Amino acid sequence: MQIQRGANPLISTKQVEDWRIEEISGSALSHNRLLRDFLRMLLKLLLLIGVASVATAVYVPLPERFADHCILDDNTNLYDPTHQYEVPWFTVDLDADPYTRFQEIATIYKQDINDLIQVLKDLIVPLLPDALGFVDIFFGNAAEYLPSPYREELKGISDFTGVPIGEIVLYNVFYEIFTVCTSVIAQDDSGHLYHARNLDFGLFLGWNETTHDWKISEHLRKMVVNVNWIKDGKILFVSNNFAGYVGIYNGMKKGGFTVTANERFDLIGGYVGMIRWLIGLEPNGRWMSWLTRETLVEKNTYAEAREHLRNTPMLSPVYYILSGVNPYEGTIITRTLNGTIDNQTVEMNPDDPYGWYLLQTNYDPNSDVLFIDDRRTPGNACMRKLGRSNVGFSGIYNVLSSRTNLNKLTTYTVLMDTIEGKWETHLQACPGDCWAW
């Protein structure tokens, strides 16, 4: 079976213009049985996850032991720069054959990648017994339509790990849907910019009753790596990744810019972009983490990166948090599948008493947050306690190590300084009485 794309889309021009999810599950897919069945499976899975979310969405005040707490109130300093060495460094050579670029990482982390995918299987198969067959066939075929060099890179990872290509593709697009996080840009009294983020992943993906942690988060902490991306024998930029993942959520181009990508929750979310791409409606759209990588490869300045991230067609709603090298060069770009929402895109502001920093979670900057997931309010309170005079790796790390910005989903904190070219990744966990997300 081959997926029809490009010149022969499965949906007419009129349907493209009036496209709705309802159309996908009806006549628009009547000519492709496997695609229709896969879509039903995907929507069923999303519905199950949604039901689980609603089941927990009952407001009660957080018990004291789970409540928000800024560790600066206790004069606590958890920052230890030596912890960055717990995360190994690897090299990916952009001049090398894409098929072999990730060979070293894939070989070393072969068992971890297999174990992680097995955890996903154990979670999904009891709910959707036929899911793996669809994944192997459907995403295996979809791999042929991925743009280069990602297509060849994923094929290489599949061969080096022994994981079927369909499962490797799913592993790489999965992060377009299920990631939550907190990003911060802040500048000190001299105008020196710092950029940081917590990456939280694994929501509703299996609870370990023994360790009181999310199963996926536990596995991912073992798979965090730093990467030097090489071009013409020199470091072009740096990032951190989960082993086996070829996109980028956080990257730094020394002397140019830093960028982090936070998922944006939207009714027309990443799963819709995935479906539209699979059926040929968005042949030129970029996955959000691939657009981050493309920007780091191709652009050299804050202005260039800002323009590219604002205007490039993409497949997932997202917040791009971008910083440069000059004072107040910081912005939160709020993206939809088809554009940028200008009234939800904000920048650092010298005329605002708190304009020396930006803090972004997973909600539009000028809109209210979901009351069961308010990381913005405690994050802002802790940043203001920190104050501009104390901005630096230590101060920001302590803000991001305070509940509920630190929670059971948190896998790592990354600290970036593009002016000096400093990059630190610190593994994170929240043992004991921590909020689940």
Beta strands, then each sheet from edge to edge (+ up, - down):
strand 1: 89-93
strand 2: 179-187
strand 3: 193-201
strand 4: 207-208
strand 5: 213-214
strand 6: 224-231
strand 7: 234-242
strand 8: 250-253
strand 9: 257-263
strand 10: 318-323
strand 11: 330-335
strand 12: 346-347
strand 13: 357-360
strand 14: 410-417
strand 15: 422-427
sheet 1: 1+ 6+ 7- 8+ 9- 10+ 11- 12+
sheet 2: 13+ 2- 3+ 14- 15+
sheet 3: 4+ 5-
end
